[in-house]
Every structure is written in C-alpha cells, then in structure tokens.
Amino acid sequence: MSYSDSFSKWLKLKIYQIEVTFSVYIFTPVEKFIFWSVFFLLTSLTMIATILYLPRHLAFIIGRAWFYMNGDSADAADLSKCIAAAFSRTWAAFANNSGANSTGVIGALSSATAAVTSTAGNIAIETVAGSAKMEL
C-alpha cells in the first residue's frame, strides 16, 4: 500500500469520524458547506498561529528554563539558534539514513537526542550527528 493510499484512507476515516461525531451527515448541502468552511477556517487559523508563534514561544520557554536551572541569563535567541543548528544537523543525519526498515528509523531517532551543557558561559549542544557551540 502506497503512502498516498494510506493517507487517503486516513483522511476518509477522519472525515467520517467528524461527520458522525458532529452529526454533519444529516445536514443539508448548504449547512454542510457552512460547517466545513468554518471547520477549515478554524483549522487553518490554528495551524498558521502555531507555525508563526510556537518557535518564539519555545525560545522564550527555553530561556526561562535555562535561567531556572543555571541561574545566569542566556539570550533565548542565541540559545534557540544554537539548538536549531544542532538539531538541523541531526535531522540531516536522519534524512541521510534513508533506510525504510524500522531499525534504521529507530536508530536515527535515538541519535536525535541532544545534551545541553553549560561551561563558563559557553553553550554546547552535542548530538550524535555533530555539535554546535556558541559563546554567550
């Protein structure tokens, strides 16, 4: 079964579940159009807000967590850039490990773990795929 077939089945199942849960199957065509329009609008607005604001929020939370754990303030923007650089290299290693079997995927996912350490004002993020260091 190809990915498009499995995605198509999954999408049909989700549409069926929504129609049964919210009784959309008994609506008239105009009511269905209004329901799906509002549903699509709310879903797309949620996705756009997540894409736009989640990275900034995560950088803020990481900066707060860094302060709570280490006591010194780290610039959240620099810290998030350092983390993004380390994980992009890890993701590249994951993408290069293109084994379709589950062993290759599990191995690549287990290599995606990272350790953040602080030594004398330096932030070092080490992954199996590489490391990123940044002076603060």
C-alpha positions, 0 to 999 in steps of 0.5 A, a space after each residue: 500500500 502506497 503512502 498516498 493510499 494510506 493517507 487517503 484512507 486516513 483522511 476518509 476515516 477522519 472525515 467520517 469520524 467528524 461527520 458522525 461525531 458532529 452529526 454533519 451527515 444529516 445536514 443539508 448541502 448548504 449547512 454542510 458547506 457552512 460547517 466545513 468552511 468554518 471547520 477549515 477556517 478554524 483549522 487553518 487559523 490554528 495551524 498558521 498561529 502555531 507555525 508563526 508563534 510556537 518557535 518564539 514561544 519555545 525560545 522564550 520557554 527555553 530561556 526561562 528554563 535555562 535561567 531556572 536551572 543555571 541561574 545566569 541569563 542566556 539570550 533565548 535567541 542565541 540559545 534557540 539558534 544554537 539548538 536549531 543548528 544542532 538539531 538541523 544537523 541531526 535531522 540531516 543525519 536522519 534524512 541521510 539514513 534513508 533506510 525504510 526498515 524500522 531499525 534504521 528509523 529507530 536508530 536515527 531517532 535515538 541519535 536525535 537526542 541532544 545534551 545541553 551543557 553549560 561551561 563558563 558561559 559557553 553553550 554546547 549542544 552535542 548530538 550524535 550527528 555533530 555539535 554546535 557551540 556558541 559563546 554567550 
